[in-house]
Amino acid sequence: LHAGAVVTLADTACGFGCLANLPEGATSFTTVELKSNFMRTATEGVVRAEAELRHGGRRTQVWDAQVQDEQERVLALFRCTQMILYR
């Protein structure tokens, strides 16, 4: 599994979480920083990502995500900072 695909999956999970948790008056967000640690890869099967909010401020949110394979082995750990956008 290409590392870029793992990062995309994790960033998307965090992005959907951020979108669902935008503060009142916010219109959007953008990823301003991300870090990935890869433990292993997958050569077949299904992978999934789960994201968790670590900091939910008015200007930034920090999210952690974990990408796992079907056997629930951790493929990657991911952290990102989202900048909250207002009009």
VENHU-V645219 format. One record per pair of residues at least 24 apart in sequence whose ideal C-beta (glycine too) atoms are under 6 Angstrom apart, sorted by the first residue. I is the first residue (numbers start at 1). J is the second residue. D is the distance in whole Angstrom. If there is no record, write none. Layout:
BEGIN
i: (I,I)
j: (J,J)
d: (D,D)
END
This chain:
BEGIN
i: (1,1,6,6,7,9,10,10,10,10,13,13,13,14,14,14,14,17,17,18,18,21,23,25,26,26,27,27,28,29,29,29,30,31,31,32,32,33,34,35,36,36,37,38,39,40,42,45,45,46,59)
j: (41,42,67,76,36,49,49,65,67,78,49,51,65,51,63,65,80,51,63,61,82,56,58,86,84,86,85,87,85,82,84,85,83,80,82,81,83,81,80,79,76,78,77,76,74,75,69,69,70,70,84)
d: (5,5,5,5,5,5,5,4,5,4,4,4,5,5,4,5,5,5,6,5,5,6,5,6,5,6,6,5,4,5,5,6,5,5,6,5,5,4,4,5,6,5,5,5,5,6,5,6,4,5,6)
END
